[in-house]
Amino acid sequence: MIAQGLQEVEENICQACKKVGRSRDEITLVAVTKTQSTSIILEAYEEGVRNFGENKVQELVDKFDHLPDDIHWHMIGHLQRNKVRQVVGRAKLIHSVDSLRLAEAIDQESAKRSLISDILLEVNVAEEESKFGLKIKETLPLIKKISTMKHIRVNGLMTMGFFSDNPETNRKIFVDLKKLSVDIATEKIDNINMRVLSMGMTNDYQVAIEEGATIVRVGTGIFGARYSG
Ligand SMILES: *Cc1c(COP(=O)(O)O)cnc(C)c1O
């Protein structure tokens, strides 16, 4: 089951890379395992997957503590400051930083543990009220503030598109996020790099790759439909 889903996604990633002349090595597939059991995650692990994404802190903690320690866990969901303590040291990359206060909390917790936390800034490109994330024009000013923090490293940007069956729906959003990352990179700010663009989910990861994604976050495309609980 999972082997088949993975193979399909892998083929699609390769196809998208080929279409725009990118190398497969530029893209990291994060298998999104929210609501999935540890036994299902282990199946994907046996197939060679090492990057997994969770959107809830408690699930990330439980799975981190029970699964092999060569897994890279990605925190992809909204993060509250009072839960930062549980995520720092467990998440390889936090995709969802969207405020100065959250960045400060991560910096402080990382300092306590003598760590440097790798993060992305979440941008609400569509500027939808219901979504988390920074407005495009808030992103550079926040990055400048974060650049002085010694225990955070900004590696790029993340966005959530719309849920849609049409893969083209979010193309413009991906183009705009890429453009923003290029604009920020040209500023050459200390301690900031724009190597990572986390964008694209099951319905549109191929389009995201065409537009420059370096991380795609795929759940249902690998594991099938989730129980919504
Ligand atoms: C659930 C989720 C995904 C994966 O969604 P699918 O449509 O199942 O691929 C990607 N990113 C985030 C932030 C998510 O919460």
The ligand as a Tripos MOL2 file, in Angstrom:
@<TRIPOS>MOLECULE
LIG
   15    15     1     0     0
SMALL
NO_CHARGES

@<TRIPOS>ATOM
      1 C1         -1.7020   17.9890    6.2470 C.3       1 LIG1
      2 C2         -0.6740   18.9040    5.7310 C.ar      1 LIG1
      3 C3          0.0130   18.6180    4.5440 C.ar      1 LIG1
      4 C4         -0.2480   17.4100    3.6830 C.3       1 LIG1
      5 O1         -1.5240   17.4280    3.1490 O.3       1 LIG1
      6 P1         -1.9690   16.3650    2.0260 P.3       1 LIG1
      7 O2         -3.0180   17.0510    1.2520 O.co2     1 LIG1
      8 O3         -2.4660   15.1760    2.7770 O.co2     1 LIG1
      9 O4         -0.7670   16.0370    1.2270 O.co2     1 LIG1
     10 C5          0.9980   19.5160    4.1420 C.ar      1 LIG1
     11 N1          1.2970   20.6170    4.8550 N.ar      1 LIG1
     12 C6          0.6660   20.9190    5.9990 C.ar      1 LIG1
     13 C7          1.0510   22.1470    6.7320 C.3       1 LIG1
     14 C8         -0.3430   20.0820    6.4690 C.ar      1 LIG1
     15 O5         -0.9800   20.3930    7.6200 O.3       1 LIG1
@<TRIPOS>BOND
     1     1     2 1
     2     2     3 ar
     3     2    14 ar
     4     3     4 1
     5     3    10 ar
     6     4     5 1
     7     5     6 1
     8     6     7 2
     9     6     8 1
    10     6     9 1
    11    10    11 ar
    12    11    12 ar
    13    12    13 1
    14    12    14 ar
    15    14    15 1
@<TRIPOS>SUBSTRUCTURE
     1 LIG1         1 GROUP 0 **** ****
